[in-house]
Structures are given as C-alpha cells and as structure tokens.
Amino acid sequence: MKDGTLLSCSIEYSAGQGRMEASNPKTGEHFTGMYTGVFTGEKYADCKGVLIGDKGTVIFLNMQVNIGNAFNMPYGYGDGIDNNDNKYQYQTIKE
C-alpha cells in the first residue's frame, strides 16, 4: 500500500487453487478469498486471486509462485489493485 501498511496474509498450499486470508492492522479489515494457479513450467505457476474484505474492500491479485517441493515451501511475488484503485505488492517472507 502507498502508506507502507503491511497486510498479514496466509495462503493455502494446494494444487491448482486454494484459500487465502489477510488482515489490515491499520483499518481492522479482515479478508477472505481464493486463488487459482496455472503451471508455467516445472517449478512455477502464475496465480490470480481475490480477497474480499468485511468492510467492502476487494483486492485483485496477480502472483508468480515457485511451487516448492518436499524440502522448500512455496514462495513468490506479485501485485494487486483494489476496488478503490489502491495498489498492492505481494511477496513471501521466509521465517
């Protein structure tokens, strides 16, 4: 977000599609949604998702994901835009 707010997000690890959840600590808005991915190579997928907030915000996401394997969790990056023309960036943070 342009004000630097970080949204905490969790994405279900699955084949092809899954659930997502996020929250905005600044506004208190909670989001739920789904994503769908299409393999673009042996290790990569292009994904599109939507997060619908409980205060009316809808975020549309485009993500590029390394699908991971038995030894490494998936990771990726992407961007998005909401129904108020706010822009977002997505990236995984390994903990």
One Martini backbone bead per residue (centre of mass of N, CA, C, O) as a GRO file, in nm:
protein
   95
    1MET     BB    1   0.101   0.032   0.014
    2LYS     BB    2   0.146   0.376   0.011
    3ASP     BB    3   0.168   0.379   0.347
    4GLY     BB    4   0.317   0.083   0.430
    5THR     BB    5   0.123  -0.128   0.484
    6LEU     BB    6   0.104  -0.448   0.636
    7LEU     BB    7  -0.026  -0.750   0.526
    8SER     BB    8  -0.148  -1.026   0.656
    9CYS     BB    9  -0.088  -1.354   0.501
   10SER     BB   10  -0.263  -1.652   0.391
   11ILE     BB   11  -0.182  -1.958   0.204
   12GLU     BB   12  -0.288  -2.227   0.057
   13TYR     BB   13  -0.153  -2.542   0.006
   14SER     BB   14  -0.202  -2.636  -0.337
   15ALA     BB   15  -0.353  -2.773  -0.628
   16GLY     BB   16  -0.448  -2.479  -0.821
   17GLN     BB   17  -0.619  -2.419  -0.542
   18GLY     BB   18  -0.717  -2.169  -0.281
   19ARG     BB   19  -0.693  -2.018   0.019
   20MET     BB   20  -0.737  -1.687   0.170
   21GLU     BB   21  -0.584  -1.458   0.413
   22ALA     BB   22  -0.637  -1.128   0.565
   23SER     BB   23  -0.495  -0.825   0.727
   24ASN     BB   24  -0.557  -0.490   0.851
   25PRO     BB   25  -0.416  -0.315   1.112
   26LYS     BB   26  -0.525  -0.021   1.055
   27THR     BB   27  -0.853  -0.104   0.993
   28GLY     BB   28  -0.946  -0.419   1.066
   29GLU     BB   29  -0.959  -0.572   0.810
   30HIS     BB   30  -1.101  -0.873   0.681
   31PHE     BB   31  -0.986  -1.141   0.464
   32THR     BB   32  -1.124  -1.340   0.196
   33GLY     BB   33  -1.029  -1.617  -0.037
   34MET     BB   34  -0.908  -1.693  -0.374
   35TYR     BB   35  -0.709  -1.914  -0.582
   36THR     BB   36  -0.547  -1.955  -0.910
   37GLY     BB   37  -0.336  -2.192  -1.087
   38VAL     BB   38  -0.078  -2.202  -1.350
   39PHE     BB   39   0.140  -2.374  -1.510
   40THR     BB   40   0.480  -2.257  -1.650
   41GLY     BB   41   0.633  -2.503  -1.523
   42GLU     BB   42   0.787  -2.716  -1.313
   43LYS     BB   43   0.808  -2.463  -1.067
   44TYR     BB   44   0.572  -2.278  -1.188
   45ALA     BB   45   0.316  -2.017  -1.119
   46ASP     BB   46   0.024  -1.859  -1.219
   47CYS     BB   47  -0.172  -1.628  -1.021
   48LYS     BB   48  -0.512  -1.572  -0.914
   49GLY     BB   49  -0.683  -1.337  -0.693
   50VAL     BB   50  -0.926  -1.288  -0.417
   51LEU     BB   51  -1.009  -1.031  -0.175
   52ILE     BB   52  -1.262  -1.007   0.082
   53GLY     BB   53  -1.388  -0.762   0.274
   54ASP     BB   54  -1.572  -0.659   0.574
   55LYS     BB   55  -1.556  -0.332   0.444
   56GLY     BB   56  -1.550  -0.358   0.097
   57THR     BB   57  -1.284  -0.466   0.011
   58VAL     BB   58  -1.124  -0.545  -0.311
   59ILE     BB   59  -0.866  -0.777  -0.405
   60PHE     BB   60  -0.654  -0.805  -0.688
   61LEU     BB   61  -0.436  -1.078  -0.785
   62ASN     BB   62  -0.091  -1.123  -0.895
   63MET     BB   63   0.105  -1.431  -0.915
   64GLN     BB   64   0.438  -1.560  -0.862
   65VAL     BB   65   0.525  -1.913  -0.821
   66ASN     BB   66   0.714  -2.121  -0.631
   67ILE     BB   67   0.607  -2.447  -0.549
   68GLY     BB   68   0.811  -2.626  -0.451
   69ASN     BB   69   0.886  -2.889  -0.203
   70ALA     BB   70   0.981  -3.114   0.035
   71PHE     BB   71   1.209  -2.876   0.131
   72ASN     BB   72   1.028  -2.631   0.010
   73MET     BB   73   0.852  -2.366   0.024
   74PRO     BB   74   0.664  -2.158  -0.113
   75TYR     BB   75   0.722  -1.874  -0.339
   76GLY     BB   76   0.667  -1.507  -0.398
   77TYR     BB   77   0.510  -1.266  -0.623
   78GLY     BB   78   0.332  -0.939  -0.664
   79ASP     BB   79   0.013  -0.787  -0.749
   80GLY     BB   80  -0.237  -0.518  -0.691
   81ILE     BB   81  -0.593  -0.424  -0.679
   82ASP     BB   82  -0.854  -0.224  -0.585
   83ASN     BB   83  -1.180  -0.075  -0.570
   84ASN     BB   84  -0.992   0.212  -0.499
   85ASP     BB   85  -0.702   0.211  -0.655
   86ASN     BB   86  -0.519   0.046  -0.482
   87LYS     BB   87  -0.192  -0.062  -0.438
   88TYR     BB   88  -0.007  -0.377  -0.448
   89GLN     BB   89   0.229  -0.593  -0.281
   90TYR     BB   90   0.377  -0.923  -0.319
   91GLN     BB   91   0.546  -1.126  -0.061
   92THR     BB   92   0.743  -1.352   0.067
   93ILE     BB   93   0.834  -1.458   0.404
   94LYS     BB   94   1.091  -1.604   0.550
   95GLU     BB   95   1.108  -1.773   0.887
   0.00000   0.00000   0.00000
